[in-house]
Amino acid sequence: MDVNVDFFVSLQIAQNLNSCQELLAKATSGKALSTVLKNRLRSVFQICWLLPEDIRKNFHLEIADTILIWKHYTNHPMRLVAQVYPDFDPDLRWRDGDSKVVAKNRIFSLLEIQRESPHSNAKGAFYRLACPEWVHAIPFTTPEAGLELLVVEQYRHGIDRASLEVPGGVCDQGENPLDAAKRELLEETGYASDNWVSLGSCAPNPAIQNNRCHFFLALDCVPKQDLVLDPTEEIRVWAISHSEWRDKLEAGEIHHSLVIAAFARLYMSRAWTSLERQIANMPN
């Protein structure tokens, strides 16, 4: 049964979703929550950080004891608006024809693939960048060191300017993403962590690339060694407060789309609830 909330409901944002569900169930006279509604509520709770600070204050959104005032919440399932053919199924694989490698280097291989539509039999040439898996780590220092975020700054030749990012890079052949993230963090910052949380992954550009970028949260990072960089890799490492970093995100000063995606994954994760509380309780 869908649940419609036609009045203001104050929800305590707790460590786990069950507490939130109990409060909402009470507010809706004990009606059962649908799975879709549970998932949507989880998303709402976890992205409340997106609200500007003045709105957060107006809504009494305090980090240590967050309350979300929610009005007229309705469960609306996804509905089809239009499609190209009556029997269209986007999951049907296009038929492969000839293919060739147009270019190849250490970063990617450019493939040209002839393909035929399973619906219309239309044929065309498609181009794919075959890339290794990528990783990004979001590293925070220990509470004793201020729970600062470690970021790297380097010149990016694609945009011909400096870019402020979290550590990341390419998985070596046969290397799993977590090991790659640990290696990149150590090489690019000199810091290491024994406390890692997977934040999932995304397809960087599914239109033309075949790889995924994997995101990780690294907690309690401590210095271990000097930087270990490639011959043409020139970077500097910054320790920055989360509030200053978020200001830069909101101001559009962070250019790397996958770094932005990494923080979107962080802010939607359960790990962020406790980490945000820790950060809020840090002395100024």
N, C-alpha and C positions, 0 to 999 in steps of 0.2 A: 504494500500500500504506500502510495506517495504521501509525504507529510507536508502540509502547507502551514507555515507559521505566519499568521496574519496580525501579529502584534510584536512589539519589541521584546526580544529575549536576551537577557544577559547571560553569557556563557563564560564560565571559568576555564581559561586555557590551562590545562593541567599537563603533567608529564606524559600521560597516556590518553588515548582517544576514549577509553571506556568512561572516564570521569566526565568527559564532555558529553558523551552519549547519554549518560544517566541524567545530567542536568537538562538536556534537550528533551529527553523522554518525559521528564516531569513537566516541562513547560508545554508539552503537546499532549497532556493528559494520558501519558503512558503508551501512546501509539508506537508501534514497532518502526524502527528506522530501516529503510531499504538500503541495500548494499551501495547503490549509486549515491544515495544521500550521505552515507558514511564516508565514502571516498571524497565527495565534494566538500564535506565539512572538514575533513583532514586537510585538504588543500587550502581552504579558507583560513584555518587556524595557523597553518605553517607559513603563509605568505602575508600575514598581517604586518610584517616588517615593511612592506611596500608602502603603507600609508605614510604620508608626510608627517613630520613631527607634530605640527599644529593640530592635525586631525587626530593623531594618536592621543594627544592630550584631551581633545574634546570628547573622544570616545573612551576616556579613562583607560587607555591602553598602556599599562605599566609593565615593563619587561619582567620584573620579579613576580608580579601577581596579575597577569594580563586578563583583561575583561573585554570581550568583544560584544558590542551591542548590535544585534542583527535584526533586520526587519524584512518581512514578507519573503522568507526563503521558500522557494518552490522547487521541487525536483522536476526538471524538464529533460527528458531523454533526447539524445541526438535524433534528428529526423532528416530524411532525404529531401532535398530541394529540387535537384535536377541531375540527370546523367546523360551521357552522350548517346547510349543505346539502351533500349528497354531491358536487354539481358546482360548489361555491362557488369563485368566482374574485374575490378582492378588488380586482384590477386593472381589472375591468370598470367602465366609467364609468356613473354613474347618469344617466338621461335628464332633460334640463332642461325645466322648464315655465316659467311666468311668473316674472319677477324684478322687484324694485323697490329703489330706494335709500331706505332708512329714515332715514339721517342721513349728513351729510357735513361734514368739517372738514379742517383742514390736516394732520392726523395720519393719518386713515383715513376710508374710506367704509364704512358698515354696509349690507350688502345682504341682502335676504330673497329666497331662491331656492326655488321649488317644484321638487322632484325626485322621480323614480320609480325604485324599485329594479329593476335588470336581472334580478334573480333571482326576486323574489316579486311584483313590480309594486306593492309598497306605496308610498304617496305620503306626503310630508311636507314641511314648511317647514324650511329650513336657513338659518343665518345666517353670513355671512362678513364678516370685517373685511379690506377691501382696503387694503393698506398698501404704501408704498414699501419698497425694500430698505434694510436696516440694516447698520451696520458697527461693529466694535469693534477698537481697536488696543491691543496690549500693548507699551508702549514701555520700553526699557531705555536708560540713559545709556551713555556710553563707559566702557571699563575705567578710563581715567584719572580719570573722575568717579565711580568706585566701582561701576559696573554696577548702579545703583539703578533700581528700578521707579518710573515716574511714574504717579500715580493722582490722581483728582479726587474731591472731596467736595462734595455739593450736596443741597439739600432736595428730596425726591421727594414729590409731592403724592398719588401713589397710596397710599403707605404712611404719609404724614404724618410723616416723620422723615428725618434725614440718611442718605445712602447713600454708601459709599466704592466707587468704580468705576474702571475704566480708561476712557480717552477713547472716545467713540462717538457715533453719531447716525444721521441719516437721509440717504440718498443723494438729492441733488437730481435733478430730472427730467433724464434723459439722462446722468447722471454715473455712471461706472463705480465699483465698490466700492473699488478701491485708491485712486483719486483722492479719494474721499469720506473714506477713513480718513486719508489725508495731511492733508486740509483740517481734519478734526475734531481731529487731534493738534495741529496748529499753532494753531488757534483756541482750544482749551481749555487748552493747556499753554504755548504759546509756543515749543515745541520742534519740531524737524524732523529727519527721517532720510532718508538715501539708501540705506539697507540694509533692505529689506522682504522678508518671507517670508509667503506665503499659508498660512493654517492651515485652510482649508476653510470650510464654512458649515453652518448647521443651519436647520430650520424652527422658528421660535419657538413656535408652537402650531398644528400642522397640523389640529387639529379645527375651528378657526374662522378662521385667518389664511392668506393666500395668499403671503406674502413669505418671504424668507430673511434670516438675519443672517450676515454675512461677517466672518471673523476674520483678523487680521494680526499678525505679530510685527514690531516696529520696533526695530532695533538701532542702536547708536551715535548715539543722539539727542543733539542739541546745542541750546542756546537760540538762538532766532532773532528773536523779537519779543515784544511785550506780548500779553496775552490779547485776543482779539476775540470778544465774547460778544453774544448776543441781549439785548434790553432787559430781559427777565425771567429771564435766565440768570445765576445768582449761584453761583459756585463758588470753591473754593480748591484749590491744587495741592500735593500732597505728593510727596516723594522718599522711598522706603521700601526697605529691603533685602528681597530675595526671601524670606529665612527668616522675617522678621516678617510679610510678606504671607501666606506659607503658614500661619503660625500663626493668622492671622485667618480664613483659609479653613476650616481645620480646626475652629476654635472657633465657626463659624457667624456670624461678624461681617460677612461679605460677603453682602448681601441680593439683589443683582441676579442672577437666574438665568442670563442670557446672559453675564454676566461670568464666572460659574462655568463655563459651557459653554466660553467662550473659553480658560480655563486647562486644561480637560480636553483640548481640541484641542492646546494647546501641549505638554502633558506627553506626549501620544501622538505627537508629531511628531519627525522625525529632527533637526530644528534644536535640540530641547531637549537632546540628548545632548552636543553641544559647548558649548552655553550653560551647562548645569549644571556642566560641568567648569570652565569659566571662572570661574563664580561661586564654586565651591569653592576655587579657587586664589587668590582675591582675598585680600590681607592683611587681617587684622582691624583 
